[in-house]
Amino acid sequence: MSLNEIVSELAPGNITTVAGAGYSTGVPAKEADAGWPVGVVRRPDGEIIVADYHGNRLWRIDKDGILHNFAGDGVPGTSGDGGPASEARFFLPHDLSQDRKGNLYLSDLGNQTYRRIDFETGIVTRVAGTGKVGRGGDGGLAVDSELDTNCGIAVDDDGNIFLSSEWANNVKRVDAKTGIIETFAGQDARHHPSEVGDSKPYFGPKLSLGGYHGDGGPASEAGFNHPEHLAFDSKGDLYICDNSNHRIRKIDMKTGIINTVLGNGQAASNGDGGPATEASTLMPDSICLDVHDNLYVGEKYGYRVRKVEAKTGIVTTLAGNGVPGYGEEGLHGSETHVNSCEVGIYADPDGTVFWGDCSGRLRRYDGETGIVTTVLGGTSIHDGEDATKGFLNGPGGMSLGPDGHVYIADVWGQRIRAIDPESGLIRTVAGNGARAHGGDNGPAPEAYLGNPYDVSVDVEGRVVIADTRHGHVRRVDSDGIIRNLAGSGEQWDKGDGGPAIGAHLIQVMAVSHSPDGSVYIGDSAAGRIRRVDAQTGIIDTIAGTGTPGYTGDGGPATAARVGGPFDICFDVDG
């Protein structure tokens, strides 16, 4: 049945799925779709638990490779403490850790809490955070403490819980016996913007910008810039992903002294075959240590999974060639592509490594052969198949083309998809599945996109895309070539009165065409709606002041504050 036939037969008030297969359980995990696998651990019984950031749940992969729901029902929420985790709700579950007994701890990022799932009973409880964003709380109960962008979590052999806050630039400790929370490392500093640039030593006053300083001294006086994920080695020393300082740092838990073990602070990914402290690592985002204390690191923008040998301190790359992409199945690690490796990584004793890839897959590096395969998340995007069998990883904006095709922004799939109205088949219009920027002036399906939140198609069939993460608006012309329409790539708020391609945009969440063909852009971070003139290519603000808010009704639109425009549409009068 065609899409037109489906739509024409819809009864009023009924909901019918026309695209997207959704999630499945009881099937081989490698054939199932997932939102964004992030945290990953192997339980004492051999099963694998995976936190699905966008799926708002935790998956369980049994020893036969079959996928089961472990915790959460997929609906964002914070309910269920004191009851079975399978009946609880989570909101953007992030990092995972487990103690020696197999009890599972997780960062429930969207709820600003940390929670624990008992290995024996499956009961979930809150161990830190109130659900409100805030700072402070030292000296009080962790469950009464307000947290700010909770990120990593690790548990030592005594059951003490360590938590990292990427915005507060510190690591906190929750005492296993008393439940009291204290700042353990770093200073309660204002966030230093995450930039792809060399780390810069900072020696200013306390309670100021995060930065890099403190190696060789007490961890309590060190400076961090986006401390992400945490892990312990067999000696009980704590490792920290100091993300925007491009370093992995270690705290000697006997002396309290902190030092760098990987990275020289340069924003690059190189140095394989040499000492890890002389190599570069580009925004390391996930870490783990195996039973031999070998260190494994996932790089956010280095697009690699790397290993530091415990005995030699030498760093090598296990998977990834530095170019982001939707890695094919069965390739050697040195030949495959790795997308941003964020949050989750786990290593078995034999050197087999699992990591969450932002293409929506959990991938596996075989410790013996070096071959990379998919464990969870499917191996196909289902192009050319029935749209109801395809998987959409966070569908955002939609648009109807002049030929009747339905265009969908697949936000976390990093693609723009289209459904044929007659056949009901789905295809990719733009995006190769890797979250990055590039590919302008080439075939659109081979280009990179960064969380495209919206799409609009004009009367001539040209497809305009909100390249949200990178502050661009891009257009796919009738020849299938993708080109930049607006945005210089520098994410700022200026450029009115000049060419749109030279203007600065921050976070484009909405795009739309007016009847005259001009493109309207909703920049949610800037609090503006801007217009690119169809004839001249000049960009101007038509609503908003540059400060998000809600003011100005009854006055000029350019003098009003707009609170994060997420959608734009026109009525029949334009």
C-alpha positions in Angstrom: 0.0 0.0 0.0 1.3 3.4 -0.9 1.8 6.2 1.6 -1.0 8.2 -0.1 -3.3 5.2 0.3 -2.4 4.8 4.0 -3.0 8.5 4.7 -6.3 8.6 2.8 -7.6 5.6 4.8 -6.8 7.0 8.2 -9.8 7.3 10.4 -10.1 10.5 12.3 -8.5 10.3 15.8 -6.4 7.2 14.9 -2.7 7.0 14.8 -0.9 4.9 12.2 2.8 4.5 11.8 4.1 5.4 8.4 7.8 5.4 9.1 10.1 3.8 11.7 10.1 0.3 13.1 10.7 1.3 16.7 12.4 -1.0 19.3 12.3 -4.7 19.5 13.2 -7.3 22.2 13.6 -11.0 22.1 15.6 -10.8 18.9 19.3 -10.9 18.2 20.8 -7.7 19.5 22.8 -7.2 16.4 19.6 -7.1 14.3 17.8 -4.8 16.7 17.7 -1.0 16.6 18.8 1.2 19.4 18.8 4.9 20.1 22.3 5.7 21.2 24.2 3.1 23.2 26.4 4.8 25.7 27.5 3.3 29.0 28.3 -0.5 28.9 29.4 -3.1 31.4 29.5 -6.8 31.6 27.8 -8.3 34.7 29.2 -11.0 36.9 26.9 -13.5 35.1 28.4 -12.6 31.8 25.5 -10.6 30.4 26.0 -7.1 29.0 24.1 -4.1 30.2 23.9 -1.1 27.9 22.5 2.4 28.7 20.5 3.8 25.7 20.7 7.5 26.0 18.0 8.4 23.6 15.9 5.3 24.3 15.6 6.2 28.0 16.2 2.7 29.0 18.8 0.1 29.8 19.1 -3.0 27.6 20.3 -6.5 28.5 22.1 -8.7 26.0 22.2 -12.3 27.2 24.9 -14.8 26.6 23.2 -16.0 23.4 23.2 -12.4 22.1 19.4 -11.9 22.5 18.2 -8.4 23.5 16.0 -7.8 26.5 14.7 -4.7 28.3 16.5 -4.4 31.6 15.3 -1.0 33.0 13.0 1.7 31.9 10.1 1.7 29.5 11.4 4.3 27.0 9.3 7.2 28.4 11.4 9.9 30.0 10.8 10.2 33.7 12.1 9.9 37.2 9.7 7.5 38.8 10.2 4.1 40.3 12.7 4.4 43.2 12.2 1.7 45.7 10.7 -0.7 43.1 11.8 -2.9 40.2 14.1 -1.1 37.7 12.1 -2.7 34.9 9.1 -0.6 36.0 11.1 2.6 36.7 11.6 5.5 34.3 14.8 7.2 33.4 15.7 10.3 31.4 18.9 10.2 29.3 20.7 7.4 31.1 24.4 8.1 30.6 27.4 6.4 32.3 27.4 3.0 34.0 29.5 1.5 36.7 29.3 -1.5 38.9 30.7 -2.6 42.3 32.3 -5.9 43.2 28.9 -7.4 44.0 27.5 -6.5 40.6 25.3 -3.7 41.8 24.8 -1.3 38.9 25.2 2.5 39.2 24.2 5.0 36.6 24.2 8.6 35.8 20.6 9.6 35.1 21.6 12.8 33.3 18.3 14.2 32.3 17.1 13.9 35.9 20.3 15.3 37.4 20.5 12.2 39.7 22.6 9.1 40.2 20.8 5.8 40.8 21.6 2.2 41.8 20.1 -1.1 40.7 20.6 -4.0 43.1 22.1 -7.0 41.4 20.1 -9.5 43.5 16.7 -7.8 43.7 16.6 -5.5 40.7 15.4 -2.7 43.0 16.4 0.9 41.9 17.2 3.6 44.4 18.6 7.2 44.2 22.1 7.6 45.6 22.8 11.2 44.7 21.1 14.4 43.5 17.7 15.9 44.1 16.7 16.3 40.5 17.3 20.0 40.7 20.3 21.7 39.1 22.6 23.4 41.5 26.0 23.6 43.2 27.2 22.9 46.7 25.9 20.3 49.1 29.3 19.4 50.5 29.1 18.0 54.0 25.5 16.9 53.5 23.7 13.8 52.3 24.3 13.1 48.6 20.6 12.5 48.1 19.9 16.0 49.3 22.6 17.6 47.1 21.8 19.5 44.0 24.1 18.6 41.0 25.2 20.4 37.9 25.4 18.2 34.7 26.2 14.9 36.3 28.3 12.9 34.0 30.7 10.1 35.0 30.4 7.6 37.9 32.7 5.0 39.4 32.7 2.9 42.6 35.8 1.9 44.5 36.3 -1.5 46.3 34.9 0.0 49.5 31.7 1.1 47.9 32.5 4.8 47.9 30.9 6.5 44.8 32.8 9.1 42.7 30.9 11.5 40.5 32.1 13.9 37.9 30.4 17.2 36.9 31.5 18.5 33.5 30.1 22.0 34.1 31.3 22.4 37.7 34.7 21.0 36.7 35.1 18.8 39.7 34.8 15.2 41.0 32.8 14.5 44.1 32.9 11.5 46.5 30.0 9.9 48.3 31.0 8.0 51.5 29.8 4.5 51.4 29.0 4.4 55.2 27.5 7.9 55.8 26.1 8.9 52.4 27.9 12.3 52.8 29.1 14.0 49.7 32.3 16.1 49.4 34.3 17.6 46.6 37.3 15.3 46.1 39.1 16.8 43.1 39.0 20.1 41.3 37.5 23.3 42.2 33.9 24.4 41.9 34.7 26.4 38.8 32.5 28.0 36.2 32.4 26.1 32.9 35.1 26.9 30.4 33.6 26.5 26.9 34.5 23.2 25.2 36.6 24.1 22.2 38.6 21.9 19.9 41.8 23.6 20.7 45.0 23.0 22.8 44.5 23.0 26.5 45.6 26.2 28.1 47.1 26.3 31.6 45.1 28.4 34.0 46.5 29.8 37.2 43.8 32.3 38.1 41.8 32.5 41.3 39.6 29.8 42.6 35.9 29.7 41.6 36.9 30.9 38.2 37.2 29.4 34.8 38.1 25.7 34.5 41.4 25.0 32.9 44.5 22.8 33.1 46.8 23.0 36.1 47.8 20.9 39.1 49.8 17.9 37.8 52.2 16.8 40.4 50.2 18.3 43.2 47.0 17.6 45.2 44.0 16.6 43.1 41.9 18.8 45.3 43.7 21.9 43.9 43.8 20.7 40.3 42.0 22.4 37.4 39.8 20.4 35.0 38.0 21.4 31.8 35.0 19.1 31.2 35.9 16.2 33.4 33.8 13.4 31.9 34.1 9.7 32.8 35.8 7.9 35.6 37.4 4.5 36.2 39.5 2.7 38.8 42.5 0.4 38.2 43.3 -2.7 40.3 45.3 -0.7 42.7 42.4 1.6 43.4 43.7 4.7 41.7 41.2 6.9 39.9 41.4 7.8 36.2 39.6 10.9 34.8 38.7 11.9 31.3 39.8 15.5 31.3 38.0 16.0 28.0 38.7 19.6 26.9 42.2 19.5 28.3 42.8 16.5 25.9 44.2 14.4 28.7 43.6 11.3 30.8 44.7 12.0 34.4 45.2 9.7 37.3 44.9 10.3 41.0 47.1 8.2 43.3 44.5 7.4 46.0 47.2 6.9 48.6 48.9 10.2 48.2 46.1 12.3 46.5 48.6 13.4 43.8 47.3 13.9 40.3 49.2 13.4 37.0 48.6 13.0 33.3 48.9 9.5 31.9 47.8 10.2 28.3 47.9 13.3 26.3 50.1 16.4 26.0 47.3 18.9 25.8 47.3 19.3 22.0 44.0 19.1 20.2 45.1 16.2 18.0 45.1 12.4 17.9 48.6 11.1 17.2 51.7 9.6 18.8 50.9 5.9 18.4 53.9 3.7 19.2 55.3 6.1 21.7 54.9 7.1 25.3 51.3 8.0 26.1 52.3 11.1 27.9 54.0 12.4 24.8 51.0 11.5 22.5 48.0 13.6 21.7 44.4 12.6 22.4 41.5 14.6 20.9 38.7 15.1 23.5 38.9 11.7 25.2 35.4 11.0 26.4 35.3 7.4 27.7 37.7 5.2 29.6 38.0 1.8 31.2 40.7 -0.4 32.5 40.9 -4.2 32.1 42.0 -6.7 34.8 45.6 -6.2 33.7 45.3 -2.4 34.1 45.6 -1.7 30.4 43.8 1.6 29.7 41.2 2.0 26.9 40.1 5.4 25.7 37.3 6.4 23.3 38.0 9.8 21.6 35.1 12.1 20.8 36.7 14.0 18.0 39.8 11.8 17.3 37.3 9.1 16.1 39.5 6.4 17.5 39.5 3.7 20.2 43.0 3.6 21.8 44.9 1.5 24.3 47.7 2.3 26.7 49.7 -0.8 27.7 50.1 -1.0 31.5 53.6 -2.4 31.4 55.1 -0.1 28.8 53.0 3.0 28.8 52.9 2.9 25.0 49.8 4.0 23.2 48.3 2.4 20.1 45.0 2.7 18.1 42.8 -0.4 18.2 40.0 0.9 16.0 39.4 4.0 13.8 41.4 5.8 11.2 40.6 9.3 12.4 37.8 9.8 9.8 34.3 9.7 11.2 31.9 7.3 9.4 29.4 4.6 9.6 31.9 1.7 9.9 31.2 -1.4 7.8 31.0 -4.8 9.3 33.9 -7.2 9.6 36.8 -4.8 8.9 40.0 -4.8 10.8 40.1 -2.0 13.4 42.7 -0.1 11.5 40.5 0.0 8.4 37.1 0.8 10.0 35.5 4.1 10.7 34.6 5.1 14.3 32.0 7.8 15.0 32.3 9.9 18.1 33.1 7.4 20.8 31.4 9.0 23.8 30.6 7.8 27.2 30.7 4.0 27.0 33.7 1.6 26.7 34.3 -1.7 28.3 37.1 -4.3 28.0 37.1 -8.0 28.7 40.2 -9.7 30.1 41.1 -11.1 26.7 41.4 -7.6 25.2 37.9 -7.6 23.5 36.6 -4.1 23.7 33.0 -2.8 23.5 32.1 0.8 22.9 29.0 2.9 22.2 29.2 4.6 18.8 27.1 7.7 18.1 25.8 6.0 14.9 23.4 4.2 17.3 25.4 1.0 17.6 27.3 -0.9 20.2 30.5 -2.1 18.5 33.0 -4.8 19.4 36.7 -5.1 18.7 37.9 -8.7 18.8 41.0 -8.9 21.0 42.5 -11.8 18.9 41.7 -10.9 15.4 41.3 -7.1 15.5 38.0 -7.4 13.6 35.2 -4.9 14.4 31.6 -6.0 14.4 28.2 -4.7 15.6 26.7 -6.1 18.8 23.7 -3.9 19.1 22.0 -1.4 16.8 21.5 -3.2 13.5 23.8 -3.3 10.5 21.5 -1.6 8.0 19.6 1.7 7.7 17.0 -0.1 5.5 17.3 2.2 2.5 15.1 1.0 -0.3 12.8 -0.9 2.1 9.3 -0.3 3.4 9.5 2.8 5.6 7.7 1.1 8.4 10.6 -1.4 8.7 13.2 1.3 8.7 14.6 2.8 11.9 14.6 6.5 12.6 16.9 7.5 15.4 15.1 10.6 16.8 12.9 11.9 14.0 12.6 15.7 14.1 11.2 18.1 11.6 9.3 17.0 8.5 8.4 18.6 5.2 6.3 17.7 2.2 8.0 18.0 -1.2 6.3 19.2 -4.4 6.4 15.6 -5.6 4.6 14.3 -2.5 7.7 12.8 -0.9 7.8 13.1 2.8 11.1 14.4 4.1 12.2 13.6 7.7 15.1 15.0 9.7 16.6 11.9 11.4 18.3 13.9 14.2 20.5 11.2 15.8 20.8 9.1 12.7 22.6 12.1 11.2 20.6 11.9 8.0 17.7 13.3 6.0 15.4 10.6 4.9 12.6 10.7 2.3 9.5 8.4 1.8 8.1 7.8 -1.7 4.4 8.4 -1.6 3.5 5.7 -4.0 5.8 2.8 -3.0 6.2 3.7 0.7 9.9 3.0 0.4 12.4 5.1 2.4 15.8 6.4 1.2 18.6 8.7 2.4 18.7 12.2 0.9 21.7 13.5 2.8 24.1 12.4 5.5 26.3 9.3 5.8 25.4 8.6 9.4 28.5 10.1 11.0 28.2 13.1 13.2 30.7 15.6 11.8 30.9 18.5 9.3 32.1 18.2 5.8 31.1 17.2 2.3 29.9 20.5 0.8 29.9 20.6 -3.0 29.7 16.8 -3.2 27.0 14.1 -3.2 24.6 14.8 -0.3 24.4 11.1 0.9 28.2 11.2 1.4 28.2 14.4 3.4 28.4 14.7 7.1 25.6 16.2 9.2 25.5 17.2 12.9 22.2 16.4 14.5 19.9 17.9 11.8 16.8 19.0 13.6 14.7 20.3 10.8 14.2 20.1 7.0 12.2 22.2 4.5 11.6 21.6 0.8 10.8 24.5 -1.6 8.6 24.4 -4.6 11.5 23.4 -6.8 12.3 20.4 -4.7 15.4 21.8 -3.1 16.0 20.5 0.4 17.2 22.9 3.1 18.7 21.3 6.2 19.2 22.7 9.7 22.7 21.4 10.5 22.1 22.1 14.1 25.3 21.1 15.9 27.6 23.0 13.6 25.6 26.3 13.1 25.0 25.9 9.4 22.0 25.8 7.0 22.7 23.6 4.0 20.8 22.9 0.8 20.6 19.9 -1.5 19.9 21.0 -5.0 18.2 19.1 -7.8 21.5 17.7 -8.9 21.9 15.9 -5.5 24.9 18.1 -4.5 24.9 19.6 -1.0 26.0 23.2 -0.5 26.3 25.6 2.3 23.5 28.2 2.4 24.1 30.0 5.6 26.6 30.0 8.5 30.3 30.4 8.5 30.9 27.6 10.9 31.9 30.0 13.7 29.1 29.7 16.2 28.3 33.2 17.2 25.5 35.7 16.6 26.3 38.3 14.0 26.4 38.9 10.2 23.1 40.7 9.5 23.1 42.7 6.3 25.8 40.6 4.7 25.9 37.3 2.7 24.3 34.4 4.6 27.3 32.1 4.1 29.4 34.5 6.0 27.0 35.0 8.9 27.5 33.4 12.3 24.8 31.1 13.6 24.8 29.2 16.9 22.1 26.5 17.1 19.8 26.3 14.1 16.7 24.3 15.2 14.2 25.4 12.6 14.1 26.1 8.8 11.2 27.0 6.6 10.5 28.5 3.2 8.3 31.5 2.6 6.1 31.7 -0.5 8.7 33.9 -2.3 11.4 31.2 -1.7 13.3 33.0 1.1 14.6 30.7 3.8 13.7 31.5 7.4 16.0 30.3 10.2 15.2 29.7 13.9 18.4 30.0 16.0 17.3 28.8 19.4 20.5 29.7 21.2 20.5 33.3 19.8 16.8 33.8 20.3 16.4 35.0 16.7 14.5 34.3 13.6 16.5 35.3 10.5 15.7 35.4 6.8 17.9 34.6 3.8 16.6 36.6 0.9 15.9 34.3 -2.1 17.2 36.8 -4.6 20.3 38.3 -2.9 21.4 35.7 -0.4 21.6 38.5 2.3 20.7 37.5 5.8 18.7 39.7 8.3 16.9 39.3 11.6 13.1 39.5 11.3 12.3 38.7 15.0 14.3 38.6 18.2 17.0 40.7 19.8 19.7 38.1 20.3 18.7 37.5 23.9 16.3 34.6 24.3 13.1 35.5 26.3 9.5 36.4 26.1 8.8 40.1 25.7 7.6 42.7 23.2 4.1 41.6 22.2 2.4 44.5 20.4 5.7 46.0 19.2 8.1 45.5 16.4 9.2 41.8 16.1 12.9 42.8 16.0 12.5 44.5 19.4 10.8 41.5 21.0 12.6 38.6 22.7 12.0 35.2 21.3 12.5 32.2 23.5 14.2 29.5 21.4 12.4 29.1 18.1 12.0 25.4 17.4 9.6 25.5 14.5 8.6 28.0 11.8 5.6 27.8 9.4 3.6 30.2 7.2 -0.1 30.7 6.8 -1.8 31.2 3.5 -1.2 34.9 3.5 2.6 34.4 3.9 
